[in-house]
Amino acid sequence: MEDKGARLRRDVESDDITVLPGAYDALTAKLAEHEGFDCVFTSGFSISASRYGLPDLGFLDLTGNVEHVRHVTKAVDVPLVADADTGYGNAVNVRRSVGELMDAGVAGVILEDQKWPKRCGHMSEKKVVSVEEHASRIQAAADERDSRENDLVVVARTDSREPHGLEEAINRGRRYEEAGADVVFVEAPEDMEELEQIASAFDAPSFANMIEGGKTPYLSSEEVEELGFDIVVYPLAATLAATHGAREAYRAVAQEGEASDVDTVGFDEFDGFIEADRYRRMAEDYGR
């Protein structure tokens, strides 16, 4: 059977852009799959917020990330790309981290070149490690993948645009490509001209990140594809929408005593999303 890394790799190398919706837990991943997406993405930003109620400032560690991601991969059949932050250490640590994430069922990983503790890519005052240090991390990730004869897709992200400028970011991306990255991701370009330069800068597939209210112009997947990118992620759309919806529901209960006027899915529809009927039938088969 074709593994999920191979499925993801085939999608990335196709002529059509690969669209990654952000899923912050197993339920949102199932919803994304239900809407027809061929793959999903887990962001450190959303996991840190949903799991711990904390910002994306390095509070999420390898153990917490792997445990969370494992629940997501078990819930869906589509490939999952996991945000692996910096890989949680040097090249040796990265190799272990990538192995743990592969054991958890991921099809792809993103590794960034920030210093630890990292911060959200659309925050300011980021600091990056040397280009050779991160190149060694990327090589370690590729070595772990190859040692298992797996098709894991390794995405190399550079956060050097904000502290060192676009030219440095593109040069870093090319070095990471040489080190074994399958995809290159320059984080937080600040205008359309920069996006255009990035889209054509690499032999490897290019990756764009669309965050509502972030530093980068917010574009549709069709617009991103027209620029020449191969992958686009919308990591926070569901997280921000869920936050708004939950706040409205709690506000209604607090102010009105109930939430019947809040726009929600119905109980039966929700029951369907989590496949409750399948488990009820299973229980009946066991006479329970």
C-alpha positions in Angstrom: 0.0 0.0 0.0 1.3 3.5 -0.9 2.3 5.3 2.3 1.0 8.8 3.1 4.3 10.4 2.4 4.2 9.1 -1.1 0.7 10.4 -1.5 1.7 13.8 -0.3 4.8 13.9 -2.5 2.7 13.0 -5.5 0.3 15.9 -4.7 3.2 18.4 -4.2 4.9 17.4 -7.5 1.6 17.6 -9.5 0.8 20.5 -11.7 -2.0 21.7 -9.3 -1.3 23.6 -6.1 -1.5 21.7 -2.9 -3.8 23.4 -0.3 -3.1 22.6 3.3 -5.9 23.6 5.8 -4.8 24.0 9.4 -6.3 21.5 11.8 -5.7 22.1 15.5 -7.1 18.8 16.7 -8.6 15.5 15.5 -12.1 17.0 15.1 -11.0 19.8 12.8 -8.9 17.4 10.8 -12.0 15.2 10.2 -14.0 18.3 9.2 -11.3 19.3 6.7 -11.2 15.8 5.3 -15.0 15.8 5.1 -14.8 19.0 3.0 -12.6 17.3 0.4 -9.1 18.3 1.3 -6.4 15.8 0.2 -4.1 16.6 3.2 -4.1 18.6 6.5 -1.6 20.6 8.5 -1.0 21.0 12.3 0.6 24.2 13.4 2.6 24.8 16.5 0.7 28.0 17.0 -2.7 26.3 17.1 -1.6 23.3 19.2 0.1 25.6 21.8 -3.1 27.7 22.0 -5.6 24.8 22.0 -3.7 22.4 24.2 -2.1 24.8 26.7 -3.8 28.2 26.2 -0.4 29.6 25.5 1.2 31.7 22.6 3.6 30.3 20.0 6.7 31.2 22.0 8.4 27.8 22.4 6.1 26.3 25.1 5.2 23.3 22.9 7.8 20.6 23.2 8.5 17.4 21.2 6.5 15.2 23.6 3.4 17.4 23.5 3.6 17.8 19.7 4.0 14.1 19.0 1.2 13.1 21.3 -1.2 15.7 19.8 -0.3 14.8 16.2 -0.8 11.1 16.8 -4.4 11.7 17.7 -4.9 13.7 14.5 -3.3 11.1 12.2 -5.4 8.3 13.7 -8.6 10.3 13.0 -8.1 10.8 9.3 -7.0 8.9 6.2 -5.4 11.9 4.4 -1.7 12.8 4.8 -0.7 15.2 7.6 2.1 17.7 7.5 3.3 18.5 11.0 4.9 21.8 12.2 8.0 20.5 13.9 9.2 24.0 15.0 13.1 23.9 15.1 13.3 20.2 15.6 13.9 20.7 19.3 17.7 20.8 19.3 20.7 20.1 17.2 20.9 17.8 14.2 20.9 14.7 16.4 17.8 15.9 18.3 16.2 16.7 15.0 16.8 13.2 13.7 15.1 11.8 16.8 12.2 14.3 16.6 11.6 13.4 12.9 11.6 9.7 13.8 9.1 10.3 16.6 6.8 12.2 14.2 7.1 9.6 11.6 6.1 6.9 14.2 3.1 9.1 14.9 2.1 8.8 11.3 3.0 12.1 9.7 3.6 12.5 5.9 5.6 15.7 6.1 7.4 17.9 8.5 8.3 21.6 8.5 11.6 22.5 10.2 12.5 26.2 10.8 15.8 27.9 11.3 14.9 30.0 14.4 16.8 30.0 17.6 15.0 28.4 20.6 12.7 29.5 22.1 11.1 30.2 18.7 8.2 32.5 18.1 5.4 32.7 15.6 6.7 33.4 12.1 4.6 36.5 11.8 5.8 38.0 15.1 8.7 40.5 15.1 12.2 40.2 16.7 12.9 36.7 15.5 16.4 35.3 15.7 17.8 32.6 13.5 20.7 30.1 13.8 23.5 30.0 11.3 22.7 28.7 7.8 25.0 25.7 8.3 23.4 24.7 11.6 20.0 24.5 10.0 21.4 22.8 6.9 22.6 20.1 9.3 19.1 19.8 10.8 17.6 19.4 7.3 20.2 16.8 6.4 19.5 14.9 9.6 15.8 14.9 8.8 16.5 13.6 5.3 18.8 11.0 6.7 16.2 9.7 9.1 13.6 9.5 6.3 16.0 7.7 4.0 17.1 5.3 6.7 13.5 4.1 6.9 13.0 4.0 3.1 10.1 6.4 3.7 8.6 9.1 1.5 8.3 11.7 4.2 8.3 15.2 2.7 10.8 17.5 4.4 9.9 21.3 4.3 12.8 23.7 5.1 11.5 27.0 6.5 13.6 30.1 7.0 12.6 32.9 9.2 15.5 35.1 8.2 13.4 37.5 6.1 12.5 39.7 9.0 15.9 40.0 10.7 18.2 39.8 7.7 16.2 40.6 4.5 14.8 38.7 1.5 18.2 38.1 -0.2 19.5 36.3 2.8 16.3 34.3 3.1 16.5 33.1 -0.5 20.1 32.2 -0.2 19.3 30.2 2.9 16.5 28.4 1.1 18.8 27.4 -1.6 21.3 26.0 0.9 18.6 24.0 2.6 17.5 22.6 -0.7 21.1 21.4 -1.3 21.0 19.8 2.2 18.1 17.6 1.3 14.9 19.7 1.7 12.0 18.6 -0.6 10.2 21.9 -0.3 11.5 25.4 0.5 9.4 27.8 2.7 10.4 31.5 3.1 8.3 32.8 6.0 6.7 36.2 6.2 7.4 38.0 2.9 5.9 41.5 3.1 4.6 42.4 -0.3 3.6 41.0 -3.7 7.0 41.6 -5.2 8.7 39.5 -2.5 6.2 36.7 -3.1 6.9 36.7 -6.8 10.7 36.5 -6.2 10.3 33.6 -3.8 8.0 31.6 -6.0 10.6 31.5 -8.8 13.8 31.3 -6.6 14.1 27.6 -6.1 14.3 24.4 -8.1 12.4 22.6 -5.3 8.7 23.2 -4.8 7.9 26.5 -3.0 5.6 27.0 0.0 3.4 30.0 0.9 1.8 30.8 4.3 -1.5 32.7 4.4 -2.3 34.1 7.8 -5.3 36.4 8.4 -3.8 39.7 9.6 -0.3 38.5 9.2 2.7 40.2 7.6 2.2 38.6 4.1 -0.5 39.8 1.7 -3.5 37.5 2.2 -4.4 35.7 -1.1 -6.7 33.0 -2.3 -5.2 29.6 -3.3 -5.8 30.5 -6.9 -3.9 33.7 -6.6 -1.0 31.9 -4.9 -0.9 29.4 -7.6 -0.8 32.1 -10.3 2.3 33.5 -8.6 4.0 30.1 -9.1 3.9 28.5 -5.6 3.4 24.7 -5.3 1.9 24.6 -1.8 -0.1 27.0 0.3 -1.2 26.7 3.9 -4.1 28.4 5.7 -2.9 27.4 9.2 -5.1 29.6 11.5 -8.4 29.9 9.6 -10.2 27.2 11.7 -8.5 28.2 14.9 -9.6 31.9 14.6 -13.1 30.9 13.5 -13.5 28.4 16.3 -12.3 31.0 18.8 -14.9 33.5 17.5 -17.7 30.9 17.6 -16.9 29.7 21.1 -16.7 33.2 22.4 -20.1 34.0 20.9 -21.6 30.9 22.4 -20.2 31.6 25.9 -21.3 35.2 25.6 -24.8 34.2 24.8 -25.1 31.8 27.7 -23.6 34.5 30.0 -25.9 37.3 28.8 -29.0 35.5 27.7 -28.9 32.3 29.8 -28.8 30.0 26.7 -27.3 29.9 23.2 -30.2 28.9 20.9 -29.7 31.9 18.7 -26.0 31.2 18.1 -25.2 29.8 14.7 -24.0 26.2 15.2 -24.3 22.8 13.6 -27.1 20.6 14.9 -26.6 17.9 17.4 -27.4 15.1 14.9 -25.0 16.6 12.3 -22.2 16.8 14.9 -23.0 13.2 15.9 -22.4 12.3 12.2 -19.0 14.0 12.1 -17.7 12.0 14.9 -19.2 8.7 13.5 -21.3 8.0 16.6 -23.6 5.6 14.7 -20.7 3.4 13.7 -19.7 2.9 17.4 -23.3 2.4 18.4 -23.6 -0.4 15.8 -20.4 -1.9 17.0 -21.7 -1.9 20.6 -24.9 -3.7 19.3 -22.7 -6.3 17.6 -21.2 -7.1 20.9 -24.6 -7.2 22.6 -24.1 -4.1 24.6 
